[in-house]
Amino acid sequence: MLYITTSRKPSNRTRSFCKFLSHVLRAKYEGRGKKSVDEIFERAAQLGFRRVLVVWEANGNPARLSFLTAGRAEWKWLSPELRIRGVTMPTKLPRLPHEIRITAAPEIAELFDLPEPLGDDYVELKITADEMVFSYGKKQIGKITIKMERPA
C-alpha cells in the first residue's frame, strides 16, 4: 500500500489533489506539517508502509510526484519522477471499490506497489508517457497530464 504526503505548507488545491489520489489509490494520506523527510519515512515505516509518494507543488498547484521505497537500512528515491502538467478531478469524490488495476509499463506500475485486483469490480488507472487516467466502469473519474523525468 502507498503512503501519500506533501511538500511543506501545501495549498488547498494540493491537499484536495492528495485526498483524491488517496481515495482512488486506496492509500493513506497525511499532511507533512513540519516533519523532516526522515520523520516522514519514520512515520510511514511505523504505519507499515514500504512505499511513499511525495506530492510537490509549485505556485500553489501540484507539480511533481516522487516515489520512495523502503530498503534494508534506508529509503531510496525511485525513477522516473512524474511532472504534473494538468489535473482534472471531481469536486465530490465518488463511491469506489477497494481495488485498483494499473495498466502501464512494468517500471511505472511498480512505482505504485499495488496488488492486482481479485475481482471484477475495480478502478482502472491507465498510465501512458503523457497521462494518467482513472476510470470506473466506462466513466472517467480523473485525469493527470504528466511528463516522465529521469534524473540526470
Secondary structure, DSSP 8 states (H G I E B T S, - for coil): -EEEEESSS--HHHHHHHHHHHHHHT-EE---TT--HHHHHHHHHHTT-SEEEEEEEETTEEEEEEEEEE-SSSEEE-S-EEEEEEEE--SS-----S-EEEES-HHHHHHH-----SSS--EEEEE-SSEEEEEETTEEEEEEEEEEE---
